[in-house]
Amino acid sequence: MAVKDKVIITCAVTGASPAPNHPGFPKSNEEVANAALEAGEAGASIIHVHVRKPDGRPSTDLDDYTEVYNRIRQKNNELIINLTTGPGCGWRQSDEDPAMPGPGTNMMTADRRTEHIQALRPELATLDICTMQFNGGVAINTTKMMRQMGEIFRDCGIKPEIECFDTGDLVFAEDLIAEGALDGPGMYSIVMGTKYGVHATPEAMIYCKNNLPPGAVWQGFGISRHTWPMAAQSIILGGNVRTGFEDSTYLGKGRQAPTNAAMVVQAVELVERLGSRPATPGEARKELGLPH
């Protein structure tokens, strides 16, 4: 597949993993919103949003999502805001009884996991469909949960970004679309390089891309040291690009990025060097079939 004429760049500005030792890592609502606005100015058309408390702890509070969302919208009404619904599927086994959850378990209902998107109605929100070993526990996303969340997305008019962490997730998504729980052909993110997930290799990305529904919009991206090689691979295969401090804080080996915007600037350069240009938010909406 040839490189696209216009490549959508997403910036994931903070994530939900433990905050790295980085002086510019956004934590407060103001910092997250400012990082999003700067990333948009640098060339990102989609901002993927998690929220945190000022001390860096991940948050799922509606007030935090609302403040970040409104801060972005007050200054930029063109950027596409993509809110996460990933938190709320973490299970850890009890040492005393393996049938019971242990400390650190964080399992939520579909309504609780989507509380903020029901309130704010963003254009996009992530739908993590993986079940896998993750951060010392297990991320669990059952068919029942995905059906419930898919119905909420549809009722709210929100397009799901289907996040796949391994090849079996592609089959799961195919089944959810076939039964009508999700609309096809879909928008996909292939997350590569997480421990116990799909390997961050050209061969793995080609396999995943070849097993997407015809007409699907997609991006492949790598975690940590895999960020830039997988960004290039995604562009070459006709996909889109994701960058940002959720995935890596480095521009290259030993070169820590000062800001999320610096990561986007490098993504723009990569897109242009490979013969394309970054899509504007309006062009991204058109490709994704989003109203404005």
PyMOL commands that set and color helices and strands:
alter all, ss='L'
color gray80, all
select helices_A, chain A and resi 29-42+62-75+110-113+115-120+143-156+167-178+202-210+224-236+260-273+281-288
alter helices_A, ss='H'
color red, helices_A
select strands_A, chain A and resi 6-7+9-12+46-49+51-52+58-59+80-83+89-91+106-107+124-128+132-134+137-139+159-164+187-192+217-222+241-243+250-252+255-256+277-278
alter strands_A, ss='S'
color yellow, strands_A
deselect
rebuild
show_as cartoon
